[in-house]
Amino acid sequence: MRKLLAVLSTLVTLFAIKEAVYVFISQEADMVKQRPILIVISLSICIPLIVLSLWLWSPRGKKNKP
């Protein structure tokens, strides 16, 4: 189940990163006027998704029960 969530969160993260890059490089008039707030929004979405993906892909420690 954890691997499935990791794959799904990775796909969502990649899409969010693609959209964040679009915000940074776009030259559309609407985007240029609102760029500072769009950058804050895109980073506030991307950073937690990246952390979640990395956490889900990290190996879990095995608990030794004596």
N, C-alpha and C positions, 0 to 999 in steps of 0.2 A: 504494500500500500504506500509505503514511504517513497519508493522509486517512482510510482505513478504520480504522486504529488510533486516530486522533484522534477519530473519531465514537464508536467503542466506548468509549474511555476517558472521553469526555464524558458518555455515558449512564450509565456506572457511577459517575462522579463526582456527577452530579445525584442519583442514587439514594442515594448515601452522604450527601450534604448533606441530603436530605430526612429520612433516618433520624437524622442528628445534630440537626436541628432538633426532631424528635420527642423525643429524649432531653432536650433543654433545656426543652421546654415541658410535658412529661408530668407528670401529677399522680397516677399510679398508685402504690400503696404500695410495690410491689417496686422500681420505678424510683427513687422518692425515697430509699430506703435505700441504693441503690448508685449514686446519681447521680455522685459525684466520680470513681469509677473508670470509669463509662460515658462521662463527658465526655472523660476522657483517652484512652480507646480510640477514641471517635468522631473526635476531633481528630487522633489519630495515623494514622487511616485517611484522613481527608478531605484533610489538608494535602498529603501526597505525591501523592494523586490529582489535586488541583488543579494542582500544579506539573507533573505529567506531562502533563495536558491542555493547559496553556498552552505547554509546550515543544513538543508535537506540532503545535499550531496556529500557532506562530510560523514566519515565513518562513525558509527556509534560504538561506544565502549561496551564491552561485554561485562556483565556483572557476574562476579564469581560468588556463588552461594555455597558456603561450606556445609 
